[in-house]
């Protein structure tokens, strides 16, 4: 996608042993890129959310594994690097999916072959992610076209939550891919962007990338979504997913469940952009089987922003000594999901439909 008219990806190899990322913790006020040269730097980037979003985490972990093997290609080195990288974020399934995919290929190889092979495989995963997200965009575009045909000259109003944009993937994004495809096709869209407390990924990231691509958008506080739906101001909700179960339960950024409830109550279509890499066919019940990450209190008790003097500042917004609870994700039951937009088409959120769409993945 574009930044100031220049095409960018969230991650790109510079040379063998160096990969560049966008430091997303500095957005929207500063656009800076940093270079990762070892596995520890990749692990920190994932844990500290310099990179975030399930697909991008998976690709970053793959490059991190390649960087680790440049230092130690032994069986012990391979196992230790996988354990370190897998521990950085527990909820998003793409992380372990990518590491396991590389492990299966690399384990039979000899020391001396693994680093080069891992680097090549990480690049292949990145290109695959771009293709998958583009296909999700094509399938989701059909939903927006149908609404646009009914509305005539009026824009299609779409609500998003968190950032499932190109910043969360290598390119295109998941939930935003249909939006970008529609915009590029000349269809009028207006995106209502949840701010997404506590880290404000909507206000900081989704709004930033939509603005740079020229997509009309409005930032709203998280709790306004239900009001907008009650008053007929939302035509479609599209969110991303960090993990979708074999029966269609969706684990995504905290607050997604509340949007699904509001959409269900107001007959607003609620779609989840779900690449197959985020579908975990090993589990059924999202409420009982998915580990929900709890992050630090500081993300709740403090906020960062740009002062009127142009300085980045972090301030406390809660009373000193007040405890904060910071669940990063919640689970939306499959019954509330209108459909899953996958790279193979729009799929019902049910075990039968998912098994038909991805028979090779069924456990």
FIBA-638581 format. One line per 8 residues: number of its first residue (from 1); their letters; for each residue y, x, z of C-alpha. Coordinates in steps of 0.2 Angstrom, whole numbers. Each point is the difference from the previous one (the first is absolute). Example, Ala and Ser with C-alpha at 12.3 -4.5 7.8 and 13.67 -1.06 7.14 Angstrom:
REM residues 2
1> AS> -22 62 39; 17 6 -3
//
This chain:
REM residues 363
1> XXXXXXXX> 0 0 0; 18 5 -1; 13 8 12; 17 1 -7; -8 -3 -17; -12 15 2; -19 -4 0; -8 5 17
9> XXXXXXXX> -17 -1 8; -3 1 19; -11 15 -1; -3 13 -14; -8 17 0; 11 15 -4; -13 13 -2; -17 4 7
17> XXXXXXXX> 3 0 19; 17 -10 1; 3 -18 -1; 17 -9 1; 3 -16 9; 16 -11 3; 4 0 19; 1 -18 3
25> XXXXXXXX> 6 1 18; 17 5 -7; 2 -15 -12; 11 -9 -4; 13 11 5; -6 17 -7; -12 3 -14; -9 16 3
33> XXXXXXXX> -16 8 -5; -11 12 9; -15 11 -5; -17 0 9; -9 16 0; -14 -2 13; -11 -14 7; 10 -1 16
41> XXXXXXXX> 16 -4 -9; -9 -14 -9; -7 -7 16; 17 1 8; 8 -9 -15; -13 -14 1; 1 -2 19; 19 1 1
49> XXXXXXXX> 2 -12 -15; 9 12 -12; -13 -8 -11; -6 -17 4; -8 -15 -9; -19 -1 -1; -2 7 -18; 12 14 2
57> XXXXXXXX> -8 5 16; -17 1 -8; 7 11 -14; 9 11 12; -15 3 10; -10 5 -15; 13 13 -4; 0 5 18
65> XXXXXXXX> -19 3 -1; 2 11 -15; 13 10 9; -12 2 15; -14 6 -12; 11 14 -7; -1 8 17; -18 -4 5
73> XXXXXXXX> -12 -7 -13; -15 0 12; -10 -15 6; 9 1 17; 17 2 -8; -3 -16 -11; -6 -10 15; 14 6 11
81> XXXXXXXX> 14 -4 -13; -7 -17 -3; -1 -4 19; 18 6 2; 7 -10 -14; -10 -16 4; 7 0 17; 18 -2 -5
89> XXXXXXXX> 1 -18 -3; -15 -11 5; 4 -17 -8; 2 2 -19; -17 2 -8; 7 10 -15; 1 15 10; -19 1 4
97> XXXXXXXX> -4 -7 -17; 8 15 -8; -7 13 11; -17 -7 -1; 1 -1 -19; 5 19 0; -13 4 13; -15 -7 -11
105> XXXXXXXX> 6 10 -15; 4 16 9; -15 2 12; -12 5 -13; 11 14 -7; 0 18 6; 14 8 9; 11 7 -13
113> XXXXXXXX> 0 -16 -10; 6 -13 12; 18 4 1; 3 -1 -19; -11 -16 -1; 9 -8 14; 17 3 -8; -6 -7 -16
121> XXXXXXXX> -7 -16 9; 16 -3 9; 9 0 -16; -12 -12 -7; 2 -12 15; 19 1 -3; -2 -5 -18; -13 -14 4
129> XXXXXXXX> 12 -7 13; 14 -1 -13; -12 -9 -12; -6 -12 13; 18 -5 6; 5 -2 -18; -15 -12 -3; 5 -10 16
137> XXXXXXXX> 17 -1 -7; -6 -8 -16; -11 -13 9; 13 -4 12; 13 -2 -14; -10 -15 -6; 4 -9 16; 19 4 -1
145> XXXXXXXX> 0 -6 -19; -7 -17 5; 13 -3 13; 14 6 -11; -6 -12 -14; 2 -14 12; 17 5 7; 8 4 -17
153> XXXXXXXX> 16 10 3; -1 1 19; -7 16 7; -18 1 8; 3 3 19; -13 11 7; -2 5 18; -7 17 5
161> XXXXXXXX> -5 8 17; 0 18 4; 0 13 -15; -14 -2 -12; 10 7 -13; -1 16 -10; 4 10 15; -16 -6 8
169> XXXXXXXX> -10 5 -15; 1 14 -13; 10 -11 -12; 3 -19 -4; -5 -6 18; -12 -14 3; 10 -15 6; 15 6 -10
177> XXXXXXXX> -9 4 -16; 1 -19 -6; 18 0 4; 4 16 -10; -10 -7 -14; 9 -16 0; 17 8 1; -4 12 -14
185> XXXXXXXX> -6 -15 -10; 17 -8 2; -6 -14 12; 13 -3 14; -6 3 17; 8 1 17; -9 8 13; 2 -4 19
193> XXXXXXXX> -4 16 9; -5 -2 18; 8 14 10; -17 3 9; 3 6 17; -3 12 9; 1 13 -14; 10 -10 -12
201> XXXXXXXX> -11 4 -15; 7 -15 -9; 18 3 3; -1 19 -2; -13 2 -14; -3 -16 -9; 18 -4 -2; 4 18 -5
209> XXXXXXXX> -13 1 -14; 4 -17 -7; 18 4 0; -3 16 -10; -10 -10 -12; 13 -13 -2; -10 -14 7; 11 -14 9
217> XXXXXXXX> -5 -1 18; 6 -6 17; -4 7 17; -5 -12 13; -5 2 18; -19 -3 3; 2 -17 9; 9 -8 -14
225> XXXXXXXX> -14 -2 -12; -6 -16 7; 17 -8 -1; 1 5 -19; -17 -7 -4; 4 -17 10; 16 -1 -11; -9 3 -17
233> XXXXXXXX> 8 17 -2; -16 10 -3; -11 -3 -15; -13 13 4; -5 13 13; -8 16 -5; -5 13 13; -11 16 0
241> XXXXXXXX> -15 4 11; -6 15 10; -17 -7 1; -9 -15 -7; -17 -5 6; -15 -6 -10; 4 -18 4; 19 1 -4
249> XXXXXXXX> 8 3 17; 16 10 -3; 6 14 12; 18 4 -4; 17 5 8; 3 -10 16; 9 -17 -4; -11 -3 -15
257> XXXXXXXX> -10 -13 9; 16 -10 5; 6 0 -18; -18 -7 -6; 1 -14 13; 18 -5 -6; -6 1 -18; -15 -11 4
265> XXXXXXXX> 10 -13 9; 13 -1 -14; -12 1 -15; 7 16 -6; -13 11 -9; -5 15 10; -7 14 -10; -6 18 5
273> XXXXXXXX> 1 14 -12; -17 9 4; -6 15 -9; -19 2 2; 3 16 9; 7 -10 15; -15 -12 0; -12 4 14
281> XXXXXXXX> -17 -8 -5; -8 7 16; 9 -12 11; 1 -19 0; 11 -6 15; 17 8 -1; 5 -7 18; -15 9 8
289> XXXXXXXX> -4 15 -10; 16 8 -5; 8 12 12; 18 -4 1; 11 15 2; 12 1 14; 15 11 -3; 13 8 12
297> XXXXXXXX> 12 -10 10; 15 9 -7; -2 -9 -17; 4 -16 9; 13 6 13; 10 11 -12; 8 -3 -17; 7 13 -12
305> XXXXXXXX> 14 -3 -13; 16 6 -8; 16 0 10; 16 -5 -8; 5 18 1; -15 4 -11; -12 8 13; -18 -5 3
313> XXXXXXXX> -2 -5 18; -14 -7 10; 5 -11 14; -10 -9 14; 1 -19 -1; -10 -5 15; 3 2 19; -5 16 7
321> XXXXXXXX> -17 -2 8; -5 -15 -10; -18 1 -7; -3 -3 -18; -16 -5 -9; -2 6 -18; -15 -8 -10; 2 7 -18
329> XXXXXXXX> -10 -13 -8; -7 -18 1; -14 -10 -9; 2 -15 -11; -16 -10 -1; -6 -3 -18; 3 -19 1; 19 3 0
337> XXXXXXXX> -1 11 -16; 3 -9 -16; -8 15 -10; -2 19 -1; 9 8 -15; -12 15 -4; -2 11 -15; -14 -11 -7
345> XXXXXXXX> 10 -16 1; 5 -13 13; -14 -3 12; -3 -13 13; 0 6 18; -19 -3 3; -15 11 1; -8 -8 -16
353> XXXXXXXX> 15 3 -10; 3 18 6; -19 4 -3; 1 -7 -18; 16 10 -3; -7 16 7; -19 0 0; -1 19 0
361> XXX> 9 0 17; -10 -12 9; -9 8 15
//
